[in-house]
Amino acid sequence: MRTPGPRRRSRRSATPHCSFEKIASPDLADDETVLGVIEHRTGHSGVALIDGRPHTAVHTTTDESESFAEVWRVDGPKESGSHGGIAWARTADYLFGVARVPEGDRYADGTTAVYTGIFDLIGELGHPRLARTWNYVSGINTLNADGMEVYRDFCVGRAEALDARGVEPAGMPAATGIGTHGGGIACYFLAARAGERVNLENPAVLTAHRYPRQYGPRPPIFARATWLAPPGSDDGRLYVSATAGIRGHETVHHGDVARQCDVALENIAQVISAENLRRHGLRRGYTLADVDHLKVYVRHREDVRAVRRICAERFSREATVAVLHTDIARTDLLVEIEGVVA
């Protein structure tokens, strides 16, 4: 198991892929494959286009030694721009964008504005297939000015954007919704012009948009994973959502980070298995040994060592794993894990 460090290129593919690298690495300056850069560190920054690449920093850890740059790449000529506060870059086939909801007392309206902007942008630029989203939410478990948990406030805003643009919940791809230590809400996403996009569910876990109302006035809306491949090719990637110790819709093993981590890994293994992929019409299958570029979110600093050990035992020795100390969408969840399969 590798931790973020010097650049290690992913296996070449026509679909977007990422690597974890040192922040401000000089290797990025002349790399024409870079589509966007997200820094994970002990502070945050606004959204910017730097050398034609969407960029932001998210405050996802309390230890600077755990900081790294998440660099997204794809081959092909690039163009970039900004639209309604979204910084974007694209090739003929793929689009990467970054937006931010400013820190405030409420987030639903700002989230609705960001997501309606994303839906409008992917339509206007001709990349209508949303393939992966990430949402880093400041103070995710705190209460907004109306006494609603900030994550639930965010979910209301996202759902209202789907309503406004007529997007069906089943059309939303793999996603991450995780806490940060400041900076409002940072959202970034991948979208495709064409090709095969298949959203996957987990038979052991209730589909997120069908969660009961006890989790908030509007449910979270995302798939458990998304398969993306270019037109006429099966050389794609599987983007795995941030996954936790949940069965059905309920958190399991309250207070036990090791057992929650085990269930999260079992959930990932089930989602990417040959049996589950066949259920979704895909003739392939994977194991945990195939998952790479993992981000592991741990609520309590004292649990980081145990989670690192479990991940080292279960993932490939060659996998790159970044462990970040930050809050999680439910207060009773202690760990979440996401990754990419090529």
Secondary structure, 3 states (H helix, E strand, C coil): CECCCCCCCCCCCCCCEEEEECCCCHHHCCCCCEEEEEEEECCCCCCEEECCEEEEEEECCCCHHHCEEEEEECCCCCEEEEECCEEEEECCCEEEEEEEECCCCCCHHHHHHHHHHHHHHHHHCCCCEEEEEEEEEECCCCECCCCCEHHHHHHHHHHHHHHHHCCCHHHCCEEEEEEECCCCEEEEEEEECCCEEEEECCCCECCHHHCCHHHCCCCCCCECEEEEECCCCCCCEEEEEEECCEEECEECCCCCHHHHHHHHHHHHHHHHCHHHHHHCCCCCCCCHHHEEEEEEEECCHHHHHHHHHHHHHHCCCCCEEEEEECCECCCCCCEEEEEEEC
